[in-house]
């Protein structure tokens, strides 16, 4: 039981949350949230949790970070439900959320994005994408943190049969949970929220961009990592890649093709090595990182064998398939359906293979994430109406893209006109891996350029005052790859919002390059080596290049 009031800083002022000396104990105050009476909102549990290590939730990987093992402060943990109903498919739907309220609250609120197609309730601790186990989660930094299930339970896409479930997953759940969570935060602390943030990676990154685009008055700062913002088109891209690789995949003993064997690890290492050979030194140093990605002009055809395939070259079939994939999905008339991809060193990483090819030798059960998670979401959610016959292997690039338009209209965070978010002082920090195998790095760069045109009239300096993109060489999806993938975007966005200190760069490190630190630069600038110890961030400068 606490015996003193809790001092909290809000907007430069200090107020005191009344503790046990003048009111009920924190345990009682937490339990009192069970009596919350708001139409459509039901508090299932309100439990006071003492300080200690975070529990390990295996589903947390889908949120782009894991808070397992992190030390958490004493806090009130609330789980609630919004809008329980029976769907048009006869299933029960309920929007579930978890809210954690630390004793030592610093006046900040964080909405923690989900992952995949949601359908699970992650621990609301505010793990920092890209920091893995090394970062202090938001809850331990004094944030109140909320997570949600996106309006449905289950990791499959069967919710796509129900109209309201589609709307909730696409965007509406964000607004509903934000309203409920903010009400509970202010009620619990008897004080206003000073600053509201949203942070997520993958689908959580898409949700972060949705928050800025469709709820522009709710959040002061948004961090969107490896965002699936163009998700309906990325789903088409997954089908395109799967079909391209399956065409060249060798058959198993029963004659069926094995997707994982379309390219060997040696093939991918050959491509990665050639990309590094051609592009690594463009930033002033050969160190395994292609910082000056804007100058990379790699052509896969340079690796094509002139005779039999050897360890130093690729067959024409493999070159054609890789070229088709990196050029992006198209219809038979050559119209671009999804963006192409930049060549980068991460093509040989396990993260790239896991998404594009997998490793399963069972021809009936490919384990590439694009062919599993992507297949279910494509047929069950992105197609309208859902289809049991169209899948990754049967998708028709002339006929079927039109069937994704209805979902894309509600789901994709592609809006580039964000004047309200900008004018009220909102800040948007985007991070993307150049080797992301599921959401194209070229696509997010194209989006930020369009934002410059549509919101700020082509004035890049004006756009950079409120929206910045950081590309991470070598990084695959939400971390991993031959990259410096350990950095802290939450601190960066907090300083930007609260101190108007715009991040010109974020200092990054990574397990692949022990002892090395280097800046990640605000797009379109890149990190160029000048002189000194190549492991020191001070040896690099963020520069504009052509």
Rosetta blueprint (number, residue, H / E / L):
1 X L
2 X L
3 X L
4 X L
5 X L
6 X E
7 X E
8 X E
9 X E
10 X E
11 X L
12 X L
13 X E
14 X E
15 X E
16 X E
17 X E
18 X L
19 X L
20 X L
21 X L
22 X L
23 X L
24 X L
25 X L
26 X H
27 X H
28 X H
29 X H
30 X H
31 X H
32 X H
33 X H
34 X H
35 X H
36 X L
37 X L
38 X E
39 X L
40 X L
41 X E
42 X E
43 X E
44 X E
45 X E
46 X E
47 X E
48 X E
49 X E
50 X L
51 X L
52 X E
53 X E
54 X L
55 X L
56 X L
57 X L
58 X H
59 X H
60 X H
61 X H
62 X H
63 X H
64 X L
65 X L
66 X L
67 X L
68 X L
69 X L
70 X L
71 X E
72 X E
73 X L
74 X L
75 X E
76 X E
77 X E
78 X E
79 X E
80 X E
81 X E
82 X E
83 X E
84 X E
85 X E
86 X E
87 X L
88 X L
89 X L
90 X L
91 X L
92 X E
93 X E
94 X E
95 X E
96 X E
97 X E
98 X E
99 X E
100 X E
101 X E
102 X E
103 X L
104 X L
105 X L
106 X L
107 X L
108 X E
109 X E
110 X E
111 X E
112 X E
113 X L
114 X L
115 X L
116 X L
117 X L
118 X L
119 X L
120 X L
121 X L
122 X L
123 X L
124 X L
125 X L
126 X L
127 X L
128 X L
129 X L
130 X L
131 X L
132 X L
133 X L
134 X L
135 X L
136 X L
137 X L
138 X H
139 X H
140 X H
141 X H
142 X L
143 X E
144 X E
145 X E
146 X E
147 X E
148 X E
149 X L
150 X L
151 X L
152 X L
153 X L
154 X L
155 X L
156 X L
157 X L
158 X H
159 X H
160 X H
161 X H
162 X L
163 X H
164 X H
165 X H
166 X H
167 X H
168 X H
169 X H
170 X H
171 X H
172 X H
173 X H
174 X H
175 X H
176 X H
177 X H
178 X H
179 X H
180 X H
181 X H
182 X H
183 X H
184 X H
185 X H
186 X H
187 X H
188 X H
189 X H
190 X L
191 X L
192 X L
193 X L
194 X L
195 X E
196 X E
197 X E
198 X E
199 X E
200 X E
201 X E
202 X L
203 X H
204 X H
205 X H
206 X H
207 X H
208 X H
209 X H
210 X H
211 X H
212 X H
213 X H
214 X H
215 X L
216 X L
217 X L
218 X L
219 X L
220 X L
221 X E
222 X E
223 X E
224 X E
225 X E
226 X L
227 X L
228 X L
229 X L
230 X L
231 X H
232 X H
233 X H
234 X H
235 X H
236 X H
237 X H
238 X H
239 X H
240 X H
241 X H
242 X H
243 X H
244 X H
245 X H
246 X H
247 X H
248 X H
249 X L
250 X L
251 X E
252 X L
253 X L
254 X L
255 X L
256 X L
257 X E
258 X L
259 X H
260 X H
261 X H
262 X L
263 X L
264 X L
265 X H
266 X H
267 X H
268 X H
269 X H
270 X H
271 X H
272 X H
273 X H
274 X H
275 X H
276 X H
277 X H
278 X H
279 X H
280 X H
281 X H
282 X H
283 X H
284 X L
285 X L
286 X L
287 X L
288 X L
289 X L
290 X L
291 X L
292 X L
293 X H
294 X H
295 X H
296 X L
297 X L
298 X L
299 X L
300 X H
301 X H
302 X H
303 X H
304 X E
305 X L
306 X L
307 X L
308 X L
309 X L
310 X L
311 X L
312 X L
313 X L
314 X E
315 X L
316 X H
317 X H
318 X H
319 X H
320 X H
321 X H
322 X H
323 X H
324 X H
325 X H
326 X H
327 X H
328 X L
329 X L
330 X E
331 X L
332 X L
333 X L
334 X L
335 X L
336 X E
337 X L
338 X L
339 X L
340 X L
341 X L
342 X L
343 X L
344 X L
345 X H
346 X H
347 X H
348 X H
349 X L
350 X H
351 X H
352 X H
353 X H
354 X H
355 X H
356 X H
357 X L
358 X L
359 X L
360 X L
361 X L
362 X L
363 X L
364 X L
365 X L
366 X L
367 X L
368 X L
369 X H
370 X H
371 X H
372 X H
373 X H
374 X H
375 X H
376 X H
377 X H
378 X H
379 X H
380 X H
381 X H
382 X H
383 X L
384 X L
385 X L
386 X L
387 X L
388 X L
389 X L
390 X L
391 X L
392 X L
393 X L
394 X L
395 X L
396 X L
397 X L
398 X L
399 X L
400 X L
401 X H
402 X H
403 X H
404 X H
405 X H
406 X H
407 X H
408 X H
409 X H
410 X H
411 X H
412 X L
413 X L
414 X L
415 X L
416 X L
417 X L
418 X L
419 X H
420 X H
421 X H
422 X H
423 X H
424 X L
425 X L
426 X L
427 X E
428 X E
429 X E
430 X E
431 X E
432 X E
433 X E
434 X L
435 X L
436 X L
437 X L
438 X L
439 X L
440 X L
441 X H
442 X H
443 X H
444 X H
445 X H
446 X H
447 X H
448 X H
449 X H
450 X H
451 X H
452 X H
453 X H
454 X H
455 X H
456 X H
457 X L
458 X L
459 X L
460 X H
461 X H
462 X H
463 X H
464 X H
465 X L
466 X L
467 X E
468 X E
469 X E
470 X E
471 X E
472 X E
473 X L
474 X L
475 X L
476 X L
477 X L
478 X L
479 X L
480 X L
481 X L
482 X L
483 X L
484 X L
485 X L
486 X E
487 X L
488 X L
489 X H
490 X H
491 X H
492 X H
493 X H
494 X H
495 X H
496 X H
497 X H
498 X H
499 X H
500 X L
501 X L
502 X L
503 X L
504 X L
505 X E
506 X E
507 X E
508 X E
509 X E
510 X L
511 X H
512 X H
513 X H
514 X L
515 X L
516 X L
517 X L
518 X E
519 X E
520 X E
521 X E
522 X E
523 X L
524 X L
525 X L
526 X E
527 X E
528 X E
529 X E
530 X L
531 X L
532 X L
533 X L
534 X L
535 X L
536 X L
537 X H
538 X H
539 X H
540 X E
541 X E
542 X E
543 X E
544 X L
545 X L
546 X L
